[in-house]
């Protein structure tokens, strides 16, 4: 019974199967219109040469193909599955420093799936300028960014080696005087970060020179690393503090009257700039010790200062004129008599 059911109308069933497969094939293989995609062009120079300039490093391609593949092309490009690559063949007759060549791009420069049809490449040619490579010792220049912590400064720096062997285009190395290190971030460092071991930094992979009033950067190669030492100190400075009150120091039972000609003085202190900026003038103690003085005056006495550790007075120590007289004994009693 079952055998008879499957064996009936075989011709009709076969036709239906063929039509279904044809419909599936049509649906999966039908073409879209042209789609355009931008691809980064990677250009590789042959041994002994380097690329000085290119007319473009991006190409626009027009593609067509099965819908299920076309729909995935953009994602394949983003995932780096599809690449545009130009390998320049070896050239043995480069005599000039600048060798120009035009190379036509074809499908062989792309790894598209075989189902994809490449309908156009814009631009379809790439103009290249090549240069011969040579090696040369070039002086190193340190690159820094940022500033030390507030109140600190880089007092000195030392680096080694001072020169490195660089491989680059002949015409560029002829004019190059220095090559930079990668940028060293010195932001917020303090004297606590003075180190006996160095910062180890790379050399930049480009050299910049000025040509026709413009700076151009050209790729070079250097495998050396630079050891850098920084010595960080507190910033030093001076600051004037005005209206410092001069106090008088004497025993409790001192029987003389003391008068100061200069009750307020100005001081110039030097030391850590951070400490100077944070110092309140009211915290500076200034006084004159008159314990050993007796009338008659006047005396010219040095002002004794009590200033924070690490700071010191700039210039001559201040002085004040002191007048000492005997107190009038019985003055209170005299006033009492008058009152009566």
C-alpha positions in Angstrom: 0.0 0.0 0.0 2.7 2.4 1.0 4.9 1.3 -1.9 2.0 2.0 -4.3 1.5 5.5 -2.8 5.1 6.6 -3.4 5.3 5.0 -6.8 2.2 6.7 -8.3 2.6 10.0 -10.3 6.4 9.8 -10.4 6.7 12.0 -13.4 4.6 14.8 -11.8 6.6 14.5 -8.6 9.9 14.7 -10.5 8.8 17.8 -12.3 7.8 19.5 -9.1 11.2 18.7 -7.6 13.0 20.1 -10.6 10.9 23.3 -10.4 11.5 23.7 -6.7 15.3 23.4 -7.2 15.2 25.8 -10.1 13.3 28.3 -8.0 15.8 27.9 -5.1 18.7 28.3 -7.5 17.2 31.5 -8.9 16.5 32.9 -5.5 20.0 32.3 -4.2 21.9 33.2 -7.3 20.1 36.3 -8.5 22.2 39.5 -8.7 21.9 42.8 -7.1 22.9 46.1 -8.7 26.5 47.1 -8.4 27.6 47.8 -4.8 30.5 50.1 -4.1 33.0 49.5 -1.3 36.1 51.4 -0.2 39.2 49.3 0.6 42.5 50.3 2.2 45.2 49.5 -0.2 48.3 47.9 1.4 51.4 48.5 -0.7 54.6 46.5 -0.1 57.9 47.7 -1.5 60.5 45.2 -2.7 63.8 44.6 -0.8 66.2 47.6 -0.8 63.4 50.1 -1.7 60.8 52.0 0.2 57.7 53.9 -0.7 58.1 57.7 -0.7 54.7 58.6 -2.1 51.6 57.1 -3.6 48.8 58.6 -5.6 46.2 56.8 -3.4 46.0 54.3 -0.6 42.2 53.8 -0.9 40.4 52.2 -3.9 36.7 52.0 -4.6 35.4 48.7 -6.1 32.1 47.9 -7.7 30.9 44.3 -7.1 28.1 42.1 -8.1 27.3 38.5 -7.3 24.9 36.1 -5.5 22.7 38.0 -3.0 23.7 35.9 0.0 27.4 36.7 -0.6 26.9 40.3 -1.6 25.0 41.0 1.6 28.1 39.8 3.6 30.7 41.7 1.7 30.7 44.8 4.0 31.1 42.7 7.1 33.9 40.7 5.4 35.8 43.9 4.7 35.3 45.1 8.3 36.5 41.8 9.6 39.6 42.1 7.4 38.6 38.9 5.5 38.8 40.8 2.2 42.0 42.8 1.5 43.4 45.0 -1.2 47.2 44.4 -1.6 49.8 45.5 -4.0 53.2 43.7 -3.9 55.7 45.6 -6.0 57.9 43.2 -7.9 61.7 43.5 -7.4 63.4 46.3 -9.4 67.1 46.0 -10.1 67.7 49.2 -12.1 66.8 51.9 -9.5 69.6 54.5 -9.8 67.8 57.7 -8.8 66.7 58.4 -5.3 63.2 59.0 -6.5 62.0 56.2 -8.8 58.5 56.6 -10.3 56.3 53.8 -11.5 52.7 53.3 -12.4 51.0 49.9 -11.7 47.6 48.8 -12.9 45.3 47.1 -10.4 43.5 43.9 -11.3 41.4 41.3 -9.6 44.6 39.6 -8.5 45.1 42.4 -6.1 42.0 41.4 -4.2 40.9 38.2 -2.5 37.2 38.3 -3.4 35.2 35.1 -3.2 35.2 33.4 -6.7 31.4 34.0 -6.9 31.9 37.7 -6.8 32.3 39.7 -10.1 34.6 42.8 -10.0 33.1 45.3 -12.4 35.3 48.3 -11.7 38.3 49.7 -9.7 38.6 53.4 -9.1 41.4 54.4 -9.5 42.5 51.5 -11.6 46.2 52.6 -11.6 48.5 53.6 -8.7 51.4 56.0 -9.2 54.3 55.2 -6.9 57.5 57.1 -5.9 60.1 54.7 -4.6 63.5 55.4 -2.9 66.6 53.4 -2.3 67.3 52.4 1.3 70.5 53.1 3.2 71.7 53.1 6.8 72.9 56.1 8.7 73.6 57.0 12.3 71.3 59.9 13.4 71.1 61.9 16.6 68.3 61.1 19.0 65.9 63.7 20.4 63.7 63.1 23.4 60.0 63.8 23.1 58.0 64.7 26.3 54.4 65.6 27.0 52.7 66.9 30.1 54.2 68.8 33.1 55.4 67.6 36.4 53.3 67.9 39.5 52.6 71.4 40.9 55.7 72.8 42.4 58.1 70.4 40.7 60.3 70.6 37.6 62.7 68.4 35.6 66.1 69.6 36.6 68.1 67.4 34.2 67.7 64.5 31.8 70.1 62.0 30.4 69.6 59.4 27.7 71.6 56.7 25.9 72.4 55.9 23.2 72.7 59.4 21.8 72.7 58.2 18.2 71.0 55.2 16.5 71.4 53.4 13.2 68.4 54.2 11.0 67.4 52.5 7.7 65.5 54.8 5.4 65.4 56.5 1.9 68.7 57.9 0.7 67.5 61.4 -0.1 65.7 61.7 3.3 68.6 60.5 5.4 70.9 62.9 3.6 68.9 65.8 5.0 67.9 64.3 8.4 69.6 65.6 11.5 67.5 64.0 14.3 65.0 61.3 15.0 62.5 61.5 17.8 61.7 59.0 20.5 58.2 58.0 21.1 56.4 60.5 23.4 57.2 60.1 27.1 54.4 61.2 29.5 56.0 63.1 32.4 52.6 64.5 33.7 52.3 64.8 37.5 55.7 63.3 38.3 57.4 64.3 41.5 60.9 64.0 43.1 59.7 60.7 44.6 59.8 59.3 41.1 63.6 60.0 40.6 64.7 56.5 39.6 68.0 54.7 39.3 66.6 52.6 36.5 65.7 54.2 33.2 62.5 54.7 31.2 62.9 52.5 28.1 61.3 54.1 25.0 61.1 53.3 21.3 62.3 55.3 18.4 59.6 56.8 16.1 59.2 55.0 12.8 59.2 58.2 10.8 61.5 61.1 10.1 60.3 64.6 9.3 62.2 67.0 7.1 61.4 70.3 5.5 61.0 70.5 1.7 59.7 73.4 -0.3 58.6 75.1 2.9 56.6 72.0 4.0 57.3 69.3 6.5 57.0 65.8 5.1 57.2 62.5 7.1 58.7 59.4 5.7 58.7 55.9 7.2 62.1 54.6 8.4 63.2 51.6 10.5 65.1 51.5 13.7 65.1 48.6 16.2 67.0 50.3 19.0 65.5 51.4 22.3 66.5 54.5 24.3 67.2 54.5 28.0 66.1 57.8 29.6 66.7 59.2 33.1 64.9 62.2 34.5 66.0 64.1 37.7 63.0 65.9 39.2 63.3 68.6 41.9 61.0 70.9 43.7 60.8 74.3 42.0 62.7 76.9 43.9 61.7 80.6 44.2 61.5 83.7 46.4 58.5 85.5 47.8 58.1 88.7 49.8 55.9 88.6 52.9 54.7 92.1 54.1 53.3 93.3 57.4 55.0 90.8 59.6 54.3 91.9 63.2 57.4 92.1 65.4 56.8 90.9 69.0 58.8 91.8 72.1 60.2 89.1 74.3 61.1 89.9 77.9 60.7 88.4 81.5 57.4 88.7 83.3 58.7 91.1 85.9 60.5 93.4 83.4 60.5 96.9 84.9 61.1 98.9 81.7 58.9 100.2 79.0 59.9 99.1 75.5 58.9 100.9 72.3 59.6 99.6 68.8 60.2 102.0 65.9 59.4 99.3 63.3 56.5 97.3 64.6 55.9 95.6 61.2 58.6 94.4 58.7 58.8 92.8 55.3 60.7 89.6 54.6 62.0 87.9 51.5 62.1 84.1 51.8 63.5 81.6 49.4 63.0 77.9 49.0 60.4 75.5 47.7 58.0 77.4 45.5 55.2 75.1 46.6 56.0 75.7 50.3 56.2 79.5 49.7 52.8 79.6 48.0 51.3 77.6 50.9 52.8 79.7 53.7 50.5 82.1 55.5 52.4 85.2 56.7 50.6 84.9 60.0 52.5 81.7 60.6 55.9 83.6 60.5 57.1 84.4 64.1 59.2 87.5 64.4 60.4 88.9 67.8 63.1 90.9 69.6 64.5 89.6 72.9 65.1 92.6 75.2 65.8 90.6 78.3 69.4 91.8 78.5 68.7 95.4 77.7 68.2 98.2 80.2 67.8 102.0 79.8 68.7 104.3 78.5 68.0 103.4 74.9 67.7 103.4 72.0 69.1 100.1 70.7 69.3 98.7 67.2 68.4 95.0 67.7 68.2 92.1 65.2 64.8 90.6 64.7 64.7 86.9 65.5 62.7 84.8 63.0 61.0 81.5 63.3 60.3 80.3 59.7 59.3 76.8 58.4 62.0 74.3 57.8 63.3 74.2 54.3 62.9 78.0 53.8 65.5 80.6 54.5 65.8 84.3 54.6 67.1 86.1 51.5 69.3 89.1 52.2 70.4 90.7 55.4 68.5 89.8 58.7 66.0 92.6 59.6 66.6 95.0 62.5 64.4 97.2 64.6 65.1 100.3 66.7 64.2 99.7 70.3 63.7 102.5 72.9 63.7 101.5 76.6 62.8 103.8 79.4 62.1 103.2 83.1 58.5 102.9 84.2 57.1 105.7 86.3 56.7 104.3 89.8 53.7 105.4 91.9 51.8 106.5 88.8 48.7 104.7 89.8 48.9 106.0 93.4 49.2 109.6 92.0 46.1 109.2 89.9 44.2 108.0 93.0 45.2 111.1 94.9 44.0 113.4 92.2 40.7 111.5 92.1 40.1 112.2 95.7 
